[in-house]
Amino acid sequence: MNSVFSRERAVSLNAGALFLVLVLLIATPVRSHIVIALVMLYALAYLVVHRASLAVNRFDWAVIGLISLYLVSQLPAFVLADFESRYLSAPLHMVASIPVYLMLRHAAPAISLGQYRRWLEGGAVIGSLGGALLALYQTQWLGWHRADGFLFSINFGYLACALAFICAALMRGSTHKAWLLLGALAATLSVILTLTRGAILAVPLLLGWLLVLNADRLGWHRLIATGVAFLMLVFGSYFILPTVQDRVDYTILEFSKIIRHDFSGTSSGGRIELWTSAIRAFIERPLIGLTYNEREALNATLVDQGALTEWVLTVSRSHAHSQYFEMLATGGGLGIVALLGYLVAPGLYQFRLYRQDRSNTYALTGLLFTSGFGIYGLTEVALQHEMIAAFYAYVQVTLLVLALKHRETRAA
């Protein structure tokens, strides 16, 4: 029994699981949170076996608290809505990473950063290439208007973007830069083929952030080369792919209508109406927000008053199409505190670790990963999807433990 749940076995098993999660994420129909669930079960058994030597310090309790805030913020709505499980589904998937975190912290002395880096890089590259092949097959062979992968196109786009910048961040200090660059470009191509504007917008923002974070190593030649390569990819996509041209033209049309205060018949205009609705829901009950049924009733009232168009009544559960506004509407002030806990606090801590040691690639990767979800959340409730919530929390805790291990190794 001890050999099955040894520290060495635990860290090796999680390294393999991390590889599988990244490979399966967008390239296959197999949901990656199945792997995370299996790791969680193993972690629970590991913690029981090692309960005598398990020590949870104040930092660990802080991490556990931050991961749990999403769940806590949804409990009032869960109770008010007669205990409907959909309020807790995504938060519980996030909380599932807590046993994994505690297991990795306990097993940290046995972690080989070289081993983890190989599995992390391999999984990100293979997953990115597989996702790109799938996106090309769907759009160029099957003739689909936009790539969906085995997910909805919006989710496919955000997850492809996450893989692209895992690859890009890991290039620092890697001996496999060419493969990682190929993976980053392949995943970016997947993002473009989904036509998901929120993910496409995130690409230049994250690229600029990555260049700033690597400014100590990059000279003008590399900065210019990176910028030129990115512009070639963007303009090449526009001139070669008719679907990209149509999407850009449609976006221009949308904004011209919004400037005229005409929100009808456009995706962006609809989002503005849903964000307006979310703000009104927050005003109705600032501390904990409204349930989905209460938000739908509020929208009906706002439509009757002429404040919103009838289109908002077609949106199930008054879905806000923004992580921020969704947490504001169903969660209220408690929801915003939770969002700061699971989305902002990790990024700030990762930035601190990276500023202390620019060789800490795991802190850099975690910072880009968190920053990406901060951007995706502007236009979509990405973390309300069970698989994405599980993926986000699992990658966060793994990268955090690796970043801490790197710091301890450098200090030794």
Phi, psi and omega in degrees: 000318181298324180290326179293324183247033176286162178299318181297318180294322181296314183289325177293317179298318181290327176297316176295322179295319178300317176302312182295319180301316181289322179292317185282341194310304183239350188268347185224163176281354180283123182288128185292339181287351171295317178297317180298320179298319179294320177295320179300316180297318177298318181297320178299316178294320178300315181295325177293315181297322185256022185301329183292327182257003182284124178234121180252114182268182184295325177298316179298318178297325178295317178297315179300317180297317180295318179295328184277348185298324178301315180297314181299320183293337182264353181297318178301315178295322177302316180288315182295332181265026177060041172063043175285128189292338186297337178291331186255353187300304181295315178301322179293325176296327177288317180298335181300343180280348183298311177301324179295316178301311182296322178297314182293323178296319179291323184271004186307323179303335182267359183287130172257112182297326177297317178298313181295322181296319179299314180292321180294312179295315181298315180296318181294318181292311181296317178298320179293314179295318178297319178296321180294318178299319178295316180296319178295319179300316183291320185271323185264333180261309180279343177080021178293148180294321179215150182285132176252342190060224172251019179232176169294145188304324181296312179295321178301318181295315181293319181290324176297320178295320178300316178295320181302318185270347165293314178299313184296318181293324182288349179298331180293119178080006182270153173265004181235046184300320183297316179294320180293322176296318177298317178297318180297317179292321180296315180293324177296322175299319177300318179301313181297319183288342175283341184060023178278105189295326179297321178284322179296319177297326182293332186300305180294328179294315180290325177296315177299319178296319179296318179295320178297316182292338179254017184298334181291339182249338185271133173264180180300324182298315181290322178298315180295317180298318179296316180297318179295317179299320180293315180296323178296320178296317182293306183291325176298318178298320182294315186279336183267323187256111181300327181295325177292320176301314180299320182293319179295315180298321179294322179296317178299318178298317179302311184292328176294325177288320180296321178301328179273010181062032176252103183265001186281142171072014179230148180295315181293320177297321178296321178297320179298321178294320180292325176292322176298318178298320180296320178296319178295324177296319178298318180297324180297320181213084190297329187286312186235358179075190183248157172286169179299316180296321178293324178292321177296321178294320178297318178299319178300320178295317180294326176294315178300327180278352181082009180282333178228160176275165182294344181302324183298338180288344180274352183272117182298132177060018180056036181314122190278350182054037174193129179300322183292310181289329177294316178293329177292318184284313177244091185146327178058216179299324177296323178294322179292320176300318179298317180297319176299326182288314186264351182240319184271312183302316178300319180296319180295319180290320178297321178297320178298314179298321182289323178295325179291328183209104182290351177273357182279083183296331181290324175293319178298315180296317178298321179296316177295320179298312180293318179301321178301312180293332174297325178281316180302325183294346178295324187240004180203150177270067188300321186276008172274348176278127187303314183294320182291321177298317179295315179299314181301308184293320182296313179294321179302308185292325179294313179295325178297313180297321179294321178295319178293322177297318178299316179298316180294322180294319180291328182282339184289000000 
